[in-house]
Amino acid sequence: MADAIASVKGMNDILPPDSAAWQRLEAAARGVFTAYGYGEIRTPIVEHTELFARGIGESTDVVGKEMYTFEDRAQRSLTLRPEMTAGCARAYLEHGLPGREPVTRWWYGGPMFRYERMQVGRYRQFWQLGAECFGVAEPTLDAEQIAMLHALFSQLGIAGLTACINNVGSGDDRVRYREALVTYFTPHAASLCGDCRRRLAQNPLRILDCKVDGCRAIAADAPQPVAYLSDGTRAHFDGLQAALGEMGIPYRLEPRLVRGLDYYTGTVFEIVSASSALGAQTTVVGGGRYDGLVEQLGGPPTPAFGFAFGVERALLAMGADGAALTAKPALYLATRGAAARQRATALAQALRGRGLVVEVEHREVGMRAQFKRAEKLGSTWVLALGDDELAKGEAMVRHMATRAEQPVSIASAAASGPLAELLATPR
Ligand code: AMP
């Protein structure tokens, strides 16, 4: 036998029954996002590398260390998307949305790619579901998106989640805060890692999310952005808290939260889970305001707010059981002989057309084995159809739970007897 080929490290296959839990989560998200006025956007998985370098920031870990970047055959530098906000902002401009509508609300779902160190809940290909709203500067929009997530996670029964909010400032606040960080970190420069020494000159805010222990210890006492907010930004932050309070959405102020992507301005938030299934990766959702990104990508000044959550992490937090959600066949057609199999295949086709979940046994295996398999699949009924039954025009139907059996006419199987009852039952 040839050597088997494994999947790429950090990239997972999702098989049934686990995929049923994914589908449930995706369907719930689609329903909730739609109710809040968000329409789905699908963008390419691959973008020009420059989009992420300009949008997310060269000195972030995501751009500096984690991107899957390659040249195509025409020597263009392309990158597998590490997140979707930059792609959404690109599409927003490319399709002329700023001139077409005052407010744009999009949601998305799909795989993202980051070359990160792997742990429970941290992968190199992972799925995000997220939303972006362009065109609204007011804090009630920030609160509405956090409330939308609260509604979704409540519907999914994810308990123990807390929204942590902060404000990293914008414009002049950021300039003052940056100066305060430089003043604080400069005397510690010799003890910082090489990356952070570079960040001190280029982008000191990024020192706050360095994962090196020594840098984290120094950053623990660094100045916090809320102390540098202007009156306008402070009023926005107060407005967000008042709106969350009025809706009864639980939240916590987290003055150290800065998020690891450069485009954030003003509000930032994360939703963290208390579930031990997540190991060290307790952040399920990350998001915030990015009022400068569209302009930075060549568009008009456009306020914007968005978030993304990790599907794998949300499922871990839910303790999702795909097996419990997998559809069981209402009817299993056990067959013996080629002619019976052909008839059973046609009968199943007709029954599925009327909404039943039906599975046909196409292999020539013993009847006992077929009944065992029907039991394992959790089928409600089994109809055993052999060439003998076909000749008689009558087959036997067994109710698997009670083992009660009754004959049915093959020609009118769907019109009378248990299959007719099954078809008449609301599903
Ligand atoms: P970010 O795009 O970094 O703001 O991340 C948003 C959310 O995506 C996080 O809160 C996680 O739930 C999820 N996420 C980010 N990176 C990974 C990863 N490597 N593996 C799994 N989930 C991730």
Residues whose N, C-alpha, C, O or C-beta is under 5 A from the ligand:
A	BS01	AMP	E83 R114 E116 G121 R122 Y123 F126 T283 V284 V285 G286 A308 F309 G310 R313
